[in-house]
Amino acid sequence: MTYKDQLKPWCIIHPLANKQTAIILRCRRRSDAEAYLQIFRANNPSIRYQIMLDTAPEAIPNPSN
């Protein structure tokens, strides 16, 4: 995950087939994501949207032994 993506961890996603997702929008705050989610659902009621917190796991150090 890039630094830019870390600044905006809340995502609005569109679930696709085969358990894949498309990230539609990234936001800094959950409240912003919820507001955009309402707008997307009002404009496209037939398409499913969800809010997701996108966090990358911390890197596990590789022992050099």
N, CA, C and O atoms as a Tripos MOL2 file, in Angstrom:
@<TRIPOS>MOLECULE
protein
  260   259    65     0     0
PROTEIN
NO_CHARGES

@<TRIPOS>ATOM
      1 N           0.8520   -1.1660    0.0000 N.3       1 MET1
      2 CA          0.0000    0.0000    0.0000 C.3       1 MET1
      3 C           0.9020    1.2330    0.0000 C.2       1 MET1
      4 O           1.8240    1.3340    0.8080 O.2       1 MET1
      5 N           0.6360    2.1510   -0.8920 N.am      2 THR2
      6 CA          1.4510    3.3540   -0.9890 C.3       2 THR2
      7 C           1.1060    4.3230    0.1390 C.2       2 THR2
      8 O           0.0690    4.1980    0.7900 O.2       2 THR2
      9 N           1.9820    5.2740    0.3500 N.am      3 TYR3
     10 CA          1.7500    6.2770    1.3870 C.3       3 TYR3
     11 C           0.4670    7.0550    1.1070 C.2       3 TYR3
     12 O          -0.2850    7.3690    2.0290 O.2       3 TYR3
     13 N           0.2200    7.3620   -0.1440 N.am      4 LYS4
     14 CA         -0.9940    8.0870   -0.5300 C.3       4 LYS4
     15 C          -2.2400    7.2900   -0.1490 C.2       4 LYS4
     16 O          -3.2210    7.8590    0.3300 O.2       4 LYS4
     17 N          -2.2020    5.9800   -0.3580 N.am      5 ASP5
     18 CA         -3.3340    5.1300    0.0060 C.3       5 ASP5
     19 C          -3.4940    5.0370    1.5160 C.2       5 ASP5
     20 O          -4.6140    4.9090    2.0110 O.2       5 ASP5
     21 N          -2.3860    5.0990    2.2580 N.am      6 GLN6
     22 CA         -2.4570    5.0350    3.7110 C.3       6 GLN6
     23 C          -3.1360    6.2670    4.2870 C.2       6 GLN6
     24 O          -3.7360    6.1970    5.3600 O.2       6 GLN6
     25 N          -3.0500    7.3970    3.5880 N.am      7 LEU7
     26 CA         -3.7000    8.6150    4.0580 C.3       7 LEU7
     27 C          -5.2170    8.5370    3.9320 C.2       7 LEU7
     28 O          -5.9410    9.2520    4.6250 O.2       7 LEU7
     29 N          -5.6900    7.6750    3.0560 N.am      8 LYS8
     30 CA         -7.1330    7.5270    2.8320 C.3       8 LYS8
     31 C          -7.5060    6.0510    2.9560 C.2       8 LYS8
     32 O          -7.6740    5.3670    1.9460 O.2       8 LYS8
     33 N          -7.6370    5.5530    4.2010 N.am      9 PRO9
     34 CA         -7.8590    4.1190    4.3910 C.3       9 PRO9
     35 C          -9.2970    3.6550    4.1500 C.2       9 PRO9
     36 O          -9.5230    2.4690    3.9060 O.2       9 PRO9
     37 N         -10.2780    4.5710    4.2120 N.am     10 TRP10
     38 CA        -11.6710    4.1710    4.0180 C.3      10 TRP10
     39 C         -11.9920    4.1310    2.5340 C.2      10 TRP10
     40 O         -11.7800    5.1120    1.8210 O.2      10 TRP10
     41 N         -12.5020    3.0030    2.0700 N.am     11 CYS11
     42 CA        -12.7780    2.8050    0.6460 C.3      11 CYS11
     43 C         -14.2490    2.5060    0.4230 C.2      11 CYS11
     44 O         -14.9040    1.8750    1.2530 O.2      11 CYS11
     45 N         -14.7550    2.9660   -0.7010 N.am     12 ILE12
     46 CA        -16.0440    2.4990   -1.1970 C.3      12 ILE12
     47 C         -15.7100    1.5150   -2.2970 C.2      12 ILE12
     48 O         -15.0150    1.8450   -3.2590 O.2      12 ILE12
     49 N         -16.2140    0.3050   -2.1420 N.am     13 ILE13
     50 CA        -15.8940   -0.7510   -3.0980 C.3      13 ILE13
     51 C         -17.1530   -1.2330   -3.7940 C.2      13 ILE13
     52 O         -18.2680   -1.0760   -3.2970 O.2      13 ILE13
     53 N         -16.9420   -1.8180   -4.9460 N.am     14 HIS14
     54 CA        -18.0060   -2.4680   -5.7100 C.3      14 HIS14
     55 C         -17.6030   -3.9300   -5.8430 C.2      14 HIS14
     56 O         -16.6510   -4.2430   -6.5590 O.2      14 HIS14
     57 N         -18.3240   -4.8460   -5.1520 N.am     15 PRO15
     58 CA        -17.9750   -6.2700   -5.2600 C.3      15 PRO15
     59 C         -18.2340   -6.7910   -6.6720 C.2      15 PRO15
     60 O         -19.2770   -6.5190   -7.2680 O.2      15 PRO15
     61 N         -17.2740   -7.5370   -7.1910 N.am     16 LEU16
     62 CA        -17.3790   -8.1240   -8.5240 C.3      16 LEU16
     63 C         -17.4700   -9.6410   -8.4030 C.2      16 LEU16
     64 O         -17.4810  -10.1850   -7.2990 O.2      16 LEU16
     65 N         -17.5320  -10.3010   -9.5200 N.am     17 ALA17
     66 CA        -17.5820  -11.7600   -9.5350 C.3      17 ALA17
     67 C         -16.2540  -12.3410   -9.0540 C.2      17 ALA17
     68 O         -15.2320  -11.6540   -9.0430 O.2      17 ALA17
     69 N         -16.2790  -13.5910   -8.6650 N.am     18 ASN18
     70 CA        -15.0840  -14.3240   -8.2280 C.3      18 ASN18
     71 C         -14.3830  -13.6740   -7.0390 C.2      18 ASN18
     72 O         -13.1560  -13.6950   -6.9460 O.2      18 ASN18
     73 N         -15.1720  -13.0950   -6.1300 N.am     19 LYS19
     74 CA        -14.6560  -12.4880   -4.8940 C.3      19 LYS19
     75 C         -13.6330  -11.3870   -5.1430 C.2      19 LYS19
     76 O         -12.7390  -11.1740   -4.3240 O.2      19 LYS19
     77 N         -13.7570  -10.6980   -6.2500 N.am     20 GLN20
     78 CA        -12.9100   -9.5560   -6.5440 C.3      20 GLN20
     79 C         -13.6730   -8.2880   -6.2090 C.2      20 GLN20
     80 O         -14.9020   -8.2970   -6.1370 O.2      20 GLN20
     81 N         -12.9480   -7.2030   -6.0050 N.am     21 THR21
     82 CA        -13.5810   -5.9200   -5.7210 C.3      21 THR21
     83 C         -12.9250   -4.8260   -6.5520 C.2      21 THR21
     84 O         -11.7650   -4.9290   -6.9510 O.2      21 THR21
     85 N         -13.6890   -3.7920   -6.7970 N.am     22 ALA22
     86 CA        -13.1700   -2.6020   -7.4690 C.3      22 ALA22
     87 C         -13.2860   -1.4450   -6.4820 C.2      22 ALA22
     88 O         -14.3720   -1.1650   -5.9750 O.2      22 ALA22
     89 N         -12.1700   -0.7750   -6.2100 N.am     23 ILE23
     90 CA        -12.1990    0.3830   -5.3240 C.3      23 ILE23
     91 C         -12.6880    1.5770   -6.1350 C.2      23 ILE23
     92 O         -12.0650    1.9720   -7.1210 O.2      23 ILE23
     93 N         -13.8010    2.1400   -5.7090 N.am     24 ILE24
     94 CA        -14.4210    3.2570   -6.4100 C.3      24 ILE24
     95 C         -13.8620    4.5880   -5.9080 C.2      24 ILE24
     96 O         -13.6010    5.4980   -6.6950 O.2      24 ILE24
     97 N         -13.6790    4.6920   -4.5830 N.am     25 LEU25
     98 CA        -13.2710    5.9620   -3.9830 C.3      25 LEU25
     99 C         -12.5480    5.6930   -2.6740 C.2      25 LEU25
    100 O         -12.8750    4.7390   -1.9680 O.2      25 LEU25
    101 N         -11.5700    6.5260   -2.3440 N.am     26 ARG26
    102 CA        -10.8710    6.4570   -1.0570 C.3      26 ARG26
    103 C         -11.1350    7.7440   -0.2880 C.2      26 ARG26
    104 O         -11.1760    8.8300   -0.8680 O.2      26 ARG26
    105 N         -11.3180    7.6100    1.0460 N.am     27 CYS27
    106 CA        -11.5900    8.7630    1.9030 C.3      27 CYS27
    107 C         -10.7360    8.6930    3.1640 C.2      27 CYS27
    108 O         -10.3020    7.6190    3.5790 O.2      27 CYS27
    109 N         -10.5040    9.8550    3.7640 N.am     28 ARG28
    110 CA         -9.7650    9.9020    5.0260 C.3      28 ARG28
    111 C         -10.6390    9.4910    6.2030 C.2      28 ARG28
    112 O         -10.1660    8.8220    7.1230 O.2      28 ARG28
    113 N         -11.9010    9.8810    6.1840 N.am     29 ARG29
    114 CA        -12.7960    9.6270    7.3180 C.3      29 ARG29
    115 C         -13.9560    8.7270    6.9090 C.2      29 ARG29
    116 O         -14.4370    8.7710    5.7770 O.2      29 ARG29
    117 N         -14.3900    7.9050    7.8700 N.am     30 ARG30
    118 CA        -15.5210    7.0250    7.6060 C.3      30 ARG30
    119 C         -16.7830    7.8400    7.3050 C.2      30 ARG30
    120 O         -17.5810    7.4570    6.4490 O.2      30 ARG30
    121 N         -16.9610    8.9520    8.0040 N.am     31 SER31
    122 CA        -18.1580    9.7660    7.7700 C.3      31 SER31
    123 C         -18.2020   10.2900    6.3330 C.2      31 SER31
    124 O         -19.2780   10.3920    5.7440 O.2      31 SER31
    125 N         -17.0480   10.6190    5.7750 N.am     32 ASP32
    126 CA        -17.0010   11.0400    4.3670 C.3      32 ASP32
    127 C         -17.3850    9.8850    3.4460 C.2      32 ASP32
    128 O         -18.1290   10.0660    2.4820 O.2      32 ASP32
    129 N         -16.8700    8.7020    3.7550 N.am     33 ALA33
    130 CA        -17.1920    7.5220    2.9430 C.3      33 ALA33
    131 C         -18.6870    7.2170    3.0050 C.2      33 ALA33
    132 O         -19.2870    6.8520    1.9940 O.2      33 ALA33
    133 N         -19.2920    7.3660    4.1910 N.am     34 GLU34
    134 CA        -20.7300    7.1100    4.3220 C.3      34 GLU34
    135 C         -21.5470    8.1080    3.5100 C.2      34 GLU34
    136 O         -22.5570    7.7390    2.9100 O.2      34 GLU34
    137 N         -21.1200    9.3670    3.4850 N.am     35 ALA35
    138 CA        -21.8300   10.3810    2.7020 C.3      35 ALA35
    139 C         -21.7490   10.0650    1.2050 C.2      35 ALA35
    140 O         -22.7530   10.1470    0.4980 O.2      35 ALA35
    141 N         -20.5630    9.7080    0.7270 N.am     36 TYR36
    142 CA        -20.4130    9.3360   -0.6840 C.3      36 TYR36
    143 C         -21.1930    8.0600   -1.0070 C.2      36 TYR36
    144 O         -21.7500    7.9250   -2.0960 O.2      36 TYR36
    145 N         -21.2270    7.1350   -0.0610 N.am     37 LEU37
    146 CA        -21.9700    5.8930   -0.2740 C.3      37 LEU37
    147 C         -23.4500    6.1860   -0.5140 C.2      37 LEU37
    148 O         -24.0690    5.5820   -1.3890 O.2      37 LEU37
    149 N         -24.0120    7.1040    0.2540 N.am     38 GLN38
    150 CA        -25.4160    7.4790    0.0530 C.3      38 GLN38
    151 C         -25.6300    8.0820   -1.3350 C.2      38 GLN38
    152 O         -26.6360    7.8040   -1.9880 O.2      38 GLN38
    153 N         -24.6930    8.8970   -1.7780 N.am     39 ILE39
    154 CA        -24.8100    9.5110   -3.1050 C.3      39 ILE39
    155 C         -24.7380    8.4460   -4.1970 C.2      39 ILE39
    156 O         -25.5490    8.4410   -5.1230 O.2      39 ILE39
    157 N         -23.7550    7.5380   -4.0810 N.am     40 PHE40
    158 CA        -23.6200    6.4750   -5.0850 C.3      40 PHE40
    159 C         -24.8620    5.5940   -5.1270 C.2      40 PHE40
    160 O         -25.3390    5.2440   -6.2070 O.2      40 PHE40
    161 N         -25.3890    5.2330   -3.9590 N.am     41 ARG41
    162 CA        -26.5790    4.3730   -3.9160 C.3      41 ARG41
    163 C         -27.8080    5.0870   -4.4630 C.2      41 ARG41
    164 O         -28.6690    4.4510   -5.0700 O.2      41 ARG41
    165 N         -27.9030    6.3960   -4.2590 N.am     42 ALA42
    166 CA        -29.0410    7.1500   -4.7860 C.3      42 ALA42
    167 C         -28.9740    7.2510   -6.3100 C.2      42 ALA42
    168 O         -30.0000    7.1750   -6.9860 O.2      42 ALA42
    169 N         -27.7680    7.4200   -6.8480 N.am     43 ASN43
    170 CA        -27.6080    7.5580   -8.2980 C.3      43 ASN43
    171 C         -27.6430    6.2280   -9.0360 C.2      43 ASN43
    172 O         -28.0730    6.1720  -10.1880 O.2      43 ASN43
    173 N         -27.1960    5.1550   -8.3870 N.am     44 ASN44
    174 CA        -27.1530    3.8260   -9.0070 C.3      44 ASN44
    175 C         -27.7190    2.7840   -8.0420 C.2      44 ASN44
    176 O         -26.9500    2.0190   -7.4590 O.2      44 ASN44
    177 N         -29.0280    2.7340   -7.8580 N.am     45 PRO45
    178 CA        -29.5910    1.8090   -6.8660 C.3      45 PRO45
    179 C         -29.4250    0.3340   -7.2210 C.2      45 PRO45
    180 O         -29.5370   -0.5160   -6.3380 O.2      45 PRO45
    181 N         -29.1680    0.0100   -8.4620 N.am     46 SER46
    182 CA        -29.0400   -1.3950   -8.8530 C.3      46 SER46
    183 C         -27.6320   -1.9490   -8.6190 C.2      46 SER46
    184 O         -27.4230   -3.1590   -8.6950 O.2      46 SER46
    185 N         -26.6700   -1.0730   -8.3350 N.am     47 ILE47
    186 CA        -25.2840   -1.5040   -8.1280 C.3      47 ILE47
    187 C         -25.0000   -1.5620   -6.6350 C.2      47 ILE47
    188 O         -25.3850   -0.6650   -5.8850 O.2      47 ILE47
    189 N         -24.3200   -2.6290   -6.2080 N.am     48 ARG48
    190 CA        -23.9680   -2.7870   -4.7950 C.3      48 ARG48
    191 C         -22.6700   -2.0460   -4.4940 C.2      48 ARG48
    192 O         -21.6860   -2.1680   -5.2240 O.2      48 ARG48
    193 N         -22.6840   -1.2820   -3.4160 N.am     49 TYR49
    194 CA        -21.4940   -0.6020   -2.9210 C.3      49 TYR49
    195 C         -21.3450   -0.9450   -1.4470 C.2      49 TYR49
    196 O         -22.3340   -1.1780   -0.7520 O.2      49 TYR49
    197 N         -20.0960   -0.9750   -0.9720 N.am     50 GLN50
    198 CA        -19.8190   -1.2390    0.4340 C.3      50 GLN50
    199 C         -18.6770   -0.3490    0.8880 C.2      50 GLN50
    200 O         -17.8620    0.1050    0.0840 O.2      50 GLN50
    201 N         -18.6330   -0.1080    2.2010 N.am     51 ILE51
    202 CA        -17.5100    0.6170    2.7880 C.3      51 ILE51
    203 C         -16.5530   -0.4050    3.3790 C.2      51 ILE51
    204 O         -16.9690   -1.3770    4.0090 O.2      51 ILE51
    205 N         -15.2650   -0.1690    3.1650 N.am     52 MET52
    206 CA        -14.2460   -1.0910    3.6630 C.3      52 MET52
    207 C         -13.0780   -0.2740    4.2140 C.2      52 MET52
    208 O         -12.7080    0.7570    3.6520 O.2      52 MET52
    209 N         -12.5040   -0.7460    5.3170 N.am     53 LEU53
    210 CA        -11.2840   -0.1530    5.8490 C.3      53 LEU53
    211 C         -10.1190   -0.9360    5.2770 C.2      53 LEU53
    212 O          -9.9660   -2.1260    5.5550 O.2      53 LEU53
    213 N          -9.3030   -0.2760    4.4840 N.am     54 ASP54
    214 CA         -8.1930   -0.9340    3.7930 C.3      54 ASP54
    215 C          -6.9060   -0.6730    4.5600 C.2      54 ASP54
    216 O          -6.3250    0.4080    4.4630 O.2      54 ASP54
    217 N          -6.4680   -1.6590    5.3160 N.am     55 THR55
    218 CA         -5.2180   -1.5300    6.0560 C.3      55 THR55
    219 C          -4.2600   -2.6040    5.5830 C.2      55 THR55
    220 O          -4.6470   -3.7530    5.3720 O.2      55 THR55
    221 N          -3.0320   -2.2260    5.4230 N.am     56 ALA56
    222 CA         -2.0110   -3.1840    5.0000 C.3      56 ALA56
    223 C          -1.3430   -3.7610    6.2440 C.2      56 ALA56
    224 O          -1.0610   -3.0240    7.1890 O.2      56 ALA56
    225 N          -1.0890   -5.0510    6.2560 N.am     57 PRO57
    226 CA         -0.3930   -5.6220    7.4080 C.3      57 PRO57
    227 C           1.0400   -5.1010    7.4760 C.2      57 PRO57
    228 O           1.6650   -4.8000    6.4590 O.2      57 PRO57
    229 N           1.5360   -5.0060    8.7040 N.am     58 GLU58
    230 CA          2.9190   -4.5620    8.8720 C.3      58 GLU58
    231 C           3.8650   -5.6170    8.3250 C.2      58 GLU58
    232 O           3.5830   -6.8140    8.3740 O.2      58 GLU58
    233 N           4.9680   -5.1610    7.8160 N.am     59 ALA59
    234 CA          5.9530   -6.0900    7.2610 C.3      59 ALA59
    235 C           6.5640   -6.9280    8.3780 C.2      59 ALA59
    236 O           6.9270   -6.4060    9.4330 O.2      59 ALA59
    237 N           6.6730   -8.2160    8.1380 N.am     60 ILE60
    238 CA          7.2730   -9.1250    9.1050 C.3      60 ILE60
    239 C           8.7630   -9.2040    8.7960 C.2      60 ILE60
    240 O           9.1540   -9.5270    7.6740 O.2      60 ILE60
    241 N           9.5980   -8.9070    9.8010 N.am     61 PRO61
    242 CA         11.0350   -8.9510    9.5190 C.3      61 PRO61
    243 C          11.4950  -10.3610    9.1820 C.2      61 PRO61
    244 O          11.0430  -11.3380    9.7800 O.2      61 PRO61
    245 N          12.3940  -10.4490    8.2240 N.am     62 ASN62
    246 CA         12.9320  -11.7310    7.7850 C.3      62 ASN62
    247 C          14.2050  -12.0220    8.5740 C.2      62 ASN62
    248 O          15.1840  -11.2850    8.4560 O.2      62 ASN62
    249 N          14.2060  -13.0920    9.3800 N.am     63 PRO63
    250 CA         15.4250  -13.3860   10.1470 C.3      63 PRO63
    251 C          16.5650  -13.7570    9.2010 C.2      63 PRO63
    252 O          16.3790  -14.5230    8.2550 O.2      63 PRO63
    253 N          17.7250  -13.2110    9.4660 N.am     64 SER64
    254 CA         18.8680  -13.4460    8.5800 C.3      64 SER64
    255 C          19.7210  -14.6260    9.0310 C.2      64 SER64
    256 O          20.8370  -14.7920    8.5390 O.2      64 SER64
    257 N          19.2320  -15.4360    9.9400 N.am     65 ASN65
    258 CA         19.9910  -16.6100   10.4210 C.3      65 ASN65
    259 C          19.9810  -17.7050    9.4330 C.2      65 ASN65
    260 O          20.5680  -18.7590    9.6740 O.2      65 ASN65
@<TRIPOS>BOND
     1     1     2 1
     2     2     3 1
     3     3     4 2
     4     3     5 am
     5     5     6 1
     6     6     7 1
     7     7     8 2
     8     7     9 am
     9     9    10 1
    10    10    11 1
    11    11    12 2
    12    11    13 am
    13    13    14 1
    14    14    15 1
    15    15    16 2
    16    15    17 am
    17    17    18 1
    18    18    19 1
    19    19    20 2
    20    19    21 am
    21    21    22 1
    22    22    23 1
    23    23    24 2
    24    23    25 am
    25    25    26 1
    26    26    27 1
    27    27    28 2
    28    27    29 am
    29    29    30 1
    30    30    31 1
    31    31    32 2
    32    31    33 am
    33    33    34 1
    34    34    35 1
    35    35    36 2
    36    35    37 am
    37    37    38 1
    38    38    39 1
    39    39    40 2
    40    39    41 am
    41    41    42 1
    42    42    43 1
    43    43    44 2
    44    43    45 am
    45    45    46 1
    46    46    47 1
    47    47    48 2
    48    47    49 am
    49    49    50 1
    50    50    51 1
    51    51    52 2
    52    51    53 am
    53    53    54 1
    54    54    55 1
    55    55    56 2
    56    55    57 am
    57    57    58 1
    58    58    59 1
    59    59    60 2
    60    59    61 am
    61    61    62 1
    62    62    63 1
    63    63    64 2
    64    63    65 am
    65    65    66 1
    66    66    67 1
    67    67    68 2
    68    67    69 am
    69    69    70 1
    70    70    71 1
    71    71    72 2
    72    71    73 am
    73    73    74 1
    74    74    75 1
    75    75    76 2
    76    75    77 am
    77    77    78 1
    78    78    79 1
    79    79    80 2
    80    79    81 am
    81    81    82 1
    82    82    83 1
    83    83    84 2
    84    83    85 am
    85    85    86 1
    86    86    87 1
    87    87    88 2
    88    87    89 am
    89    89    90 1
    90    90    91 1
    91    91    92 2
    92    91    93 am
    93    93    94 1
    94    94    95 1
    95    95    96 2
    96    95    97 am
    97    97    98 1
    98    98    99 1
    99    99   100 2
   100    99   101 am
   101   101   102 1
   102   102   103 1
   103   103   104 2
   104   103   105 am
   105   105   106 1
   106   106   107 1
   107   107   108 2
   108   107   109 am
   109   109   110 1
   110   110   111 1
   111   111   112 2
   112   111   113 am
   113   113   114 1
   114   114   115 1
   115   115   116 2
   116   115   117 am
   117   117   118 1
   118   118   119 1
   119   119   120 2
   120   119   121 am
   121   121   122 1
   122   122   123 1
   123   123   124 2
   124   123   125 am
   125   125   126 1
   126   126   127 1
   127   127   128 2
   128   127   129 am
   129   129   130 1
   130   130   131 1
   131   131   132 2
   132   131   133 am
   133   133   134 1
   134   134   135 1
   135   135   136 2
   136   135   137 am
   137   137   138 1
   138   138   139 1
   139   139   140 2
   140   139   141 am
   141   141   142 1
   142   142   143 1
   143   143   144 2
   144   143   145 am
   145   145   146 1
   146   146   147 1
   147   147   148 2
   148   147   149 am
   149   149   150 1
   150   150   151 1
   151   151   152 2
   152   151   153 am
   153   153   154 1
   154   154   155 1
   155   155   156 2
   156   155   157 am
   157   157   158 1
   158   158   159 1
   159   159   160 2
   160   159   161 am
   161   161   162 1
   162   162   163 1
   163   163   164 2
   164   163   165 am
   165   165   166 1
   166   166   167 1
   167   167   168 2
   168   167   169 am
   169   169   170 1
   170   170   171 1
   171   171   172 2
   172   171   173 am
   173   173   174 1
   174   174   175 1
   175   175   176 2
   176   175   177 am
   177   177   178 1
   178   178   179 1
   179   179   180 2
   180   179   181 am
   181   181   182 1
   182   182   183 1
   183   183   184 2
   184   183   185 am
   185   185   186 1
   186   186   187 1
   187   187   188 2
   188   187   189 am
   189   189   190 1
   190   190   191 1
   191   191   192 2
   192   191   193 am
   193   193   194 1
   194   194   195 1
   195   195   196 2
   196   195   197 am
   197   197   198 1
   198   198   199 1
   199   199   200 2
   200   199   201 am
   201   201   202 1
   202   202   203 1
   203   203   204 2
   204   203   205 am
   205   205   206 1
   206   206   207 1
   207   207   208 2
   208   207   209 am
   209   209   210 1
   210   210   211 1
   211   211   212 2
   212   211   213 am
   213   213   214 1
   214   214   215 1
   215   215   216 2
   216   215   217 am
   217   217   218 1
   218   218   219 1
   219   219   220 2
   220   219   221 am
   221   221   222 1
   222   222   223 1
   223   223   224 2
   224   223   225 am
   225   225   226 1
   226   226   227 1
   227   227   228 2
   228   227   229 am
   229   229   230 1
   230   230   231 1
   231   231   232 2
   232   231   233 am
   233   233   234 1
   234   234   235 1
   235   235   236 2
   236   235   237 am
   237   237   238 1
   238   238   239 1
   239   239   240 2
   240   239   241 am
   241   241   242 1
   242   242   243 1
   243   243   244 2
   244   243   245 am
   245   245   246 1
   246   246   247 1
   247   247   248 2
   248   247   249 am
   249   249   250 1
   250   250   251 1
   251   251   252 2
   252   251   253 am
   253   253   254 1
   254   254   255 1
   255   255   256 2
   256   255   257 am
   257   257   258 1
   258   258   259 1
   259   259   260 2
@<TRIPOS>SUBSTRUCTURE
     1 MET1         2 RESIDUE 1 A MET
     2 THR2         6 RESIDUE 1 A THR
     3 TYR3        10 RESIDUE 1 A TYR
     4 LYS4        14 RESIDUE 1 A LYS
     5 ASP5        18 RESIDUE 1 A ASP
     6 GLN6        22 RESIDUE 1 A GLN
     7 LEU7        26 RESIDUE 1 A LEU
     8 LYS8        30 RESIDUE 1 A LYS
     9 PRO9        34 RESIDUE 1 A PRO
    10 TRP10       38 RESIDUE 1 A TRP
    11 CYS11       42 RESIDUE 1 A CYS
    12 ILE12       46 RESIDUE 1 A ILE
    13 ILE13       50 RESIDUE 1 A ILE
    14 HIS14       54 RESIDUE 1 A HIS
    15 PRO15       58 RESIDUE 1 A PRO
    16 LEU16       62 RESIDUE 1 A LEU
    17 ALA17       66 RESIDUE 1 A ALA
    18 ASN18       70 RESIDUE 1 A ASN
    19 LYS19       74 RESIDUE 1 A LYS
    20 GLN20       78 RESIDUE 1 A GLN
    21 THR21       82 RESIDUE 1 A THR
    22 ALA22       86 RESIDUE 1 A ALA
    23 ILE23       90 RESIDUE 1 A ILE
    24 ILE24       94 RESIDUE 1 A ILE
    25 LEU25       98 RESIDUE 1 A LEU
    26 ARG26      102 RESIDUE 1 A ARG
    27 CYS27      106 RESIDUE 1 A CYS
    28 ARG28      110 RESIDUE 1 A ARG
    29 ARG29      114 RESIDUE 1 A ARG
    30 ARG30      118 RESIDUE 1 A ARG
    31 SER31      122 RESIDUE 1 A SER
    32 ASP32      126 RESIDUE 1 A ASP
    33 ALA33      130 RESIDUE 1 A ALA
    34 GLU34      134 RESIDUE 1 A GLU
    35 ALA35      138 RESIDUE 1 A ALA
    36 TYR36      142 RESIDUE 1 A TYR
    37 LEU37      146 RESIDUE 1 A LEU
    38 GLN38      150 RESIDUE 1 A GLN
    39 ILE39      154 RESIDUE 1 A ILE
    40 PHE40      158 RESIDUE 1 A PHE
    41 ARG41      162 RESIDUE 1 A ARG
    42 ALA42      166 RESIDUE 1 A ALA
    43 ASN43      170 RESIDUE 1 A ASN
    44 ASN44      174 RESIDUE 1 A ASN
    45 PRO45      178 RESIDUE 1 A PRO
    46 SER46      182 RESIDUE 1 A SER
    47 ILE47      186 RESIDUE 1 A ILE
    48 ARG48      190 RESIDUE 1 A ARG
    49 TYR49      194 RESIDUE 1 A TYR
    50 GLN50      198 RESIDUE 1 A GLN
    51 ILE51      202 RESIDUE 1 A ILE
    52 MET52      206 RESIDUE 1 A MET
    53 LEU53      210 RESIDUE 1 A LEU
    54 ASP54      214 RESIDUE 1 A ASP
    55 THR55      218 RESIDUE 1 A THR
    56 ALA56      222 RESIDUE 1 A ALA
    57 PRO57      226 RESIDUE 1 A PRO
    58 GLU58      230 RESIDUE 1 A GLU
    59 ALA59      234 RESIDUE 1 A ALA
    60 ILE60      238 RESIDUE 1 A ILE
    61 PRO61      242 RESIDUE 1 A PRO
    62 ASN62      246 RESIDUE 1 A ASN
    63 PRO63      250 RESIDUE 1 A PRO
    64 SER64      254 RESIDUE 1 A SER
    65 ASN65      258 RESIDUE 1 A ASN
